[in-house]
Amino acid sequence: MTSTLASPDLRRRLEGIQLPDPLGFGTLMAPVMAIAHYRDGAWEDVRLDALDPLSLAPHTQALHYGQAIFEGMKAYRNLGTDLPGTALLFRPHEHARRFNRSATRLGMPELDEDVYVATLERLVSTLDALVPERQGQSLYLRPTMFGATAHLSVVPSTEYCFVVLATPSDAFFTAPISAWIERRFSRAGPGGTGNVKAAGNYAASFAAAAPLAKLGFQQLLWLDAVHHTHIEEFTAMNVFVRRGDTILTPPLSDTILAGITRDSLLRLAGSLGLSMVEKPVDVAELVDAIASGEDVEVFGCGTGAVVAPVELIGDETGLRLPLPPFPVATRLRRHMLDLQHGVLPAPAGWQRPVPTR
Ligand SMILES: Cc1ncc(COP(=O)(O)O)c(C=O)c1O
């Protein structure tokens, strides 16, 4: 693996970039991306290139039929004592495997897992100056694959494009969030694509999310599509509910994304002395428990948000329920960030140090 930028143009584009303050999200796109094409049944080598517009035919398959998938990952500055100052990728092989599950579900070719991880390492190493320094900040990484064949037939592409974009980013949520129980629209039906990161899943949520800001809410809390009785996940986070000493999260199914943060929390629970159980959560019971003053926490988790406690739940019936304080979510957020920044030792393979240029 080499991170040397062969082209003087790419080197120039990286020179003297100042990180904005605040970083926000997507404000500054890294001027260099990784890119590879799949043609004639094989992937070409991934190369680094300038973040210039791609030239696509208007009849490119992904634009019409949505054959597109992505991942969301982060490189964190190592704030620990072991290899301080390097960048750390969090569980990159898990992300590679999920990327390939998404690809398979959408009839797309897989990418070699080691190539995927090496590409991320190479890009992060090259963009080291864009990995921010403060806890909670990160270089957000967006691996994407889309069907690139220019043809209007409703069949899978024969050509694909893989790109990895990067943007320095602040922590997504620094304050507790508000969640809207979505009772009208559905995110994912049985047998559909809800358990993979298909681009269309997100487009399908936009109409439901559109009125939220005016209503004073941030995240959709999706219910199961068949009965609308059980909570499934947030817009882009898995959901956990603490009732007293037990923390519940809906079991994985074909309508729930297998979040890597969710998996991390479940694996960490024992060592943190927490009891976490994968079990369906009835929304009516949850609302009753909060309304009756029970000791309840609701929180989301995901790469972007890490862990985000909920302080208010509402819905279209006029329900507005403030939630009590959220000590466990606060503890889990801090713990995850400490792992991701290398401040605490993590299980094998979770922290992947990336050598700098
Ligand atoms: C729908 C959905 N659920 C859950 C998650 C959380 O997954 P992860 O923890 O792997 O980021 C995400 C974010 O990727 C998501 O988009």
The ligand as an SDF file (V2000), in Angstrom:
LIG
                    3D

 16 16  0  0  0  0  0  0  0  0999 V2000
  -31.0260    2.8230    8.6980 C   0  0  0  0  0  0  0  0  0  0  0  0
  -29.8190    2.7650    9.5620 C   0  0  0  0  0  0  0  0  0  0  0  0
  -29.8760    2.0700   10.7040 N   0  0  0  0  0  0  0  0  0  0  0  0
  -28.8120    1.9680   11.5210 C   0  0  0  0  0  0  0  0  0  0  0  0
  -27.6170    2.5920   11.2130 C   0  0  0  0  0  0  0  0  0  0  0  0
  -26.4350    2.4450   12.1290 C   0  0  0  0  0  0  0  0  0  0  0  0
  -25.4680    1.6110   11.5430 O   0  0  0  0  0  0  0  0  0  0  0  0
  -23.9390    1.7490   11.9230 P   0  0  0  0  0  0  0  0  0  0  0  0
  -23.8570    1.6420   13.3980 O   0  0  0  0  0  0  0  0  0  0  0  0
  -23.2760    0.6070   11.2470 O   0  0  0  0  0  0  0  0  0  0  0  0
  -23.4870    3.0580   11.4150 O   0  0  0  0  0  0  0  0  0  0  0  0
  -27.5230    3.3490   10.0440 C   0  0  0  0  0  0  0  0  0  0  0  0
  -26.2690    4.0270    9.6950 C   0  0  0  0  0  0  0  0  0  0  0  0
  -25.5150    3.5120    8.9220 O   0  0  0  0  0  0  0  0  0  0  0  0
  -28.6410    3.4360    9.1860 C   0  0  0  0  0  0  0  0  0  0  0  0
  -28.5860    4.1450    8.0600 O   0  0  0  0  0  0  0  0  0  0  0  0
  1  2  1  0
  2  3  1  0
  2 15  2  0
  3  4  2  0
  4  5  1  0
  5  6  1  0
  5 12  2  0
  6  7  1  0
  7  8  1  0
  8  9  2  0
  8 10  1  0
  8 11  1  0
 12 13  1  0
 12 15  1  0
 13 14  2  0
 15 16  1  0
M  END
$$$$
